[in-house]
Amino acid sequence: MRIEVRGRNVEVTDEMREQVTQKFKRIGQQLSPLARVEVVLSEEQNPAIADKCVAEATLQMKGATLHAHEATPEMTHTIHELAEDVGRQVKRHREKRRKRSRTRRLVNEMRGRPPGGASASL
């Protein structure tokens, strides 16, 4: 999985980049190497906003695009929460795909079609 880290109104340090890579590495093990995640770190300039550290992630994979947004007072906590949110979405997406394939297989068996999906009598 390719990981891109950008900063908006904030300097992205090597420590931040390493933390994002470490948090998203576990998620990357569940996905294709062709998947791409873009993480945008930013900081709100308004002093009235308590959750000034903001992180957004867009995960593009075959057949789906997942998006997550988190905001907390500290950047390290924001990155952690963002990775958990994306991980939850990836897990949900994988379960949906598995459920669809199981349902199709069962329906085809009930209709008397051979396993594999393609009909032999054309």
C-alpha positions as CSV (number, residue, x, y, z in Angstrom):
1,M,0.0,0.0,0.0
2,R,1.3,3.4,-0.9
3,I,1.0,6.1,1.8
4,E,1.2,9.8,1.0
5,V,1.3,12.4,3.8
6,R,0.7,16.1,3.2
7,G,0.4,19.1,5.5
8,R,-1.9,22.0,5.3
9,N,-1.0,25.0,7.5
10,V,1.4,22.6,9.3
11,E,5.0,21.4,8.8
12,V,5.0,17.6,8.4
13,T,7.9,16.3,10.4
14,D,9.7,13.0,10.0
15,E,8.2,11.9,13.3
16,M,4.6,12.6,12.1
17,R,5.3,10.8,8.8
18,E,6.7,7.8,10.7
19,Q,3.7,7.7,13.0
20,V,1.3,7.7,10.1
21,T,3.3,5.0,8.3
22,Q,3.4,2.8,11.4
23,K,-0.3,3.2,12.1
24,F,-1.4,2.5,8.6
25,K,1.0,-0.4,8.1
26,R,-1.4,-2.8,9.8
27,I,-4.3,-1.7,7.6
28,G,-2.1,-2.2,4.6
29,Q,-1.6,-5.9,5.3
30,Q,-5.3,-6.4,4.8
31,L,-5.3,-4.6,1.4
32,S,-3.8,-5.0,-2.1
33,P,-0.4,-3.5,-2.7
34,L,-2.1,-1.3,-5.3
35,A,-4.2,0.5,-2.7
36,R,-3.3,4.1,-2.0
37,V,-4.0,6.2,1.1
38,E,-3.6,10.0,1.2
39,V,-3.4,11.6,4.7
40,V,-3.7,15.3,5.0
41,L,-2.7,16.8,8.3
42,S,-3.8,20.4,9.1
43,E,-4.1,22.8,12.0
44,E,-7.1,25.1,12.6
45,Q,-6.0,28.8,13.0
46,N,-9.1,29.8,15.0
47,P,-8.3,29.9,18.8
48,A,-11.9,29.3,19.7
49,I,-11.8,25.8,18.2
50,A,-10.6,23.3,20.9
51,D,-9.9,20.4,18.5
52,K,-7.4,22.3,16.4
53,C,-5.4,19.3,15.0
54,V,-7.2,17.8,12.1
55,A,-6.4,14.7,10.0
56,E,-8.2,13.4,6.9
57,A,-7.6,10.2,5.1
58,T,-8.7,9.0,1.7
59,L,-8.2,5.3,0.9
60,Q,-8.5,4.4,-2.7
61,M,-8.7,0.7,-3.5
62,K,-10.2,-1.4,-6.3
63,G,-13.9,-0.9,-6.3
64,A,-14.2,1.5,-3.3
65,T,-13.0,4.8,-1.9
66,L,-13.1,5.2,1.9
67,H,-12.8,8.6,3.6
68,A,-12.3,9.5,7.3
69,H,-11.9,12.8,9.2
70,E,-10.8,13.3,12.8
71,A,-10.0,16.3,15.0
72,T,-8.5,16.4,18.5
73,P,-6.3,18.8,20.5
74,E,-3.1,16.7,19.9
75,M,-1.8,15.6,16.5
76,T,-0.6,12.2,17.8
77,H,-4.0,11.4,19.1
78,T,-5.6,12.6,15.9
79,I,-3.5,10.2,13.8
80,H,-4.3,7.3,16.1
81,E,-8.0,8.0,16.0
82,L,-7.9,8.3,12.2
83,A,-6.1,5.0,11.8
84,E,-8.7,3.3,14.0
85,D,-11.5,4.8,12.0
86,V,-10.1,3.7,8.6
87,G,-9.4,0.3,10.0
88,R,-13.0,-0.1,11.1
89,Q,-14.2,1.0,7.6
90,V,-11.8,-1.5,5.9
91,K,-13.0,-4.3,8.1
92,R,-16.7,-3.4,7.3
93,H,-16.0,-3.3,3.6
94,R,-14.3,-6.7,3.6
95,E,-17.2,-8.2,5.5
96,K,-19.7,-6.8,3.0
97,R,-17.8,-8.3,0.1
98,R,-17.5,-11.7,1.8
99,K,-21.2,-11.7,2.6
100,R,-22.1,-10.9,-1.0
101,S,-20.0,-13.8,-2.4
102,R,-21.5,-16.3,0.1
103,T,-25.0,-15.1,-0.7
104,R,-24.4,-15.5,-4.5
105,R,-23.0,-19.0,-4.0
106,L,-26.0,-20.1,-1.9
107,V,-28.5,-18.6,-4.4
108,N,-26.8,-20.4,-7.3
109,E,-26.8,-23.7,-5.4
110,M,-30.5,-23.3,-4.6
111,R,-31.3,-22.6,-8.3
112,G,-29.3,-25.7,-9.3
113,R,-26.5,-23.9,-11.1
114,P,-23.0,-25.3,-11.0
115,P,-20.5,-23.6,-8.7
116,G,-18.3,-21.1,-10.4
117,G,-21.0,-18.8,-11.7
118,A,-20.8,-19.6,-15.5
119,S,-23.4,-21.8,-17.1
120,A,-22.0,-24.6,-19.2
121,S,-25.1,-24.8,-21.5
122,L,-24.9,-21.9,-23.9
